[in-house]
Amino acid sequence: MKVKYDKEADAAFIRMSDKKPSGAVEIIEGVFFTRLRKNEIVAIEILDAAKKIPISTLYKLELPKTAA
């Protein structure tokens, strides 16, 4: 997974796959899922990111604990 934040544009881009996307779907205003034809999400783009998420958490990844 690759995470980028453009401070000038206030845009965050989270890429989860190197596969070439076929398009994007805006799920709420300024938040896009980039996807493959078979609806597999390959990236998330967030415009006006600082207004929507705490930017300091953008580079942190937490995984839920799984049962052993």
C-alpha positions as CSV (number, residue, x, y, z in Angstrom):
1,M,0.0,0.0,0.0
2,K,1.3,3.5,-0.9
3,V,0.0,6.7,0.7
4,K,0.6,10.1,-0.7
5,Y,-0.6,13.5,0.5
6,D,-0.3,16.7,-1.6
7,K,-0.4,19.6,0.8
8,E,-0.8,22.2,-1.9
9,A,-3.8,20.4,-3.5
10,D,-5.0,19.1,-0.1
11,A,-5.5,15.7,-1.7
12,A,-4.7,12.2,-0.3
13,F,-4.2,9.2,-2.4
14,I,-4.1,5.7,-1.0
15,R,-3.0,3.0,-3.5
16,M,-3.7,-0.6,-2.6
17,S,-2.7,-2.3,-5.9
18,D,-0.5,-1.7,-8.9
19,K,-3.2,-2.9,-11.2
20,K,-4.3,-0.4,-13.9
21,P,-7.7,1.0,-13.0
22,S,-10.5,1.3,-15.5
23,G,-12.4,4.1,-13.8
24,A,-13.4,5.9,-10.6
25,V,-16.6,6.2,-8.6
26,E,-17.3,9.2,-6.4
27,I,-18.8,7.6,-3.2
28,I,-19.4,10.9,-1.4
29,E,-18.4,14.4,-2.4
30,G,-14.7,14.5,-2.9
31,V,-14.0,10.9,-2.1
32,F,-13.3,8.5,-5.0
33,F,-12.8,4.8,-5.3
34,T,-10.5,3.9,-8.3
35,R,-11.5,0.5,-9.5
36,L,-11.1,-2.3,-12.0
37,R,-13.9,-3.3,-14.3
38,K,-14.8,-6.1,-11.9
39,N,-15.3,-3.5,-9.1
40,E,-12.1,-4.4,-7.3
41,I,-10.9,-1.2,-5.5
42,V,-7.3,-0.3,-6.3
43,A,-7.1,3.2,-4.8
44,I,-8.9,5.8,-2.8
45,E,-8.6,9.6,-3.5
46,I,-9.7,12.2,-1.0
47,L,-10.0,15.8,-2.1
48,D,-10.1,18.5,0.6
49,A,-8.5,15.8,2.8
50,A,-7.6,18.0,5.8
51,K,-11.3,18.8,6.2
52,K,-12.3,15.2,6.1
53,I,-9.6,13.2,8.0
54,P,-6.8,14.0,10.4
55,I,-3.8,14.1,8.1
56,S,-1.5,13.0,10.9
57,T,-3.2,9.6,10.9
58,L,-2.8,9.1,7.1
59,Y,0.5,7.3,7.4
60,K,-0.6,5.0,10.3
61,L,-2.0,1.6,9.7
62,E,-3.8,-0.4,12.3
63,L,-5.0,-3.9,11.7
64,P,-7.6,-5.5,13.9
65,K,-6.6,-8.3,16.2
66,T,-7.6,-11.7,14.9
67,A,-8.6,-14.7,16.9
68,A,-5.8,-17.2,17.3
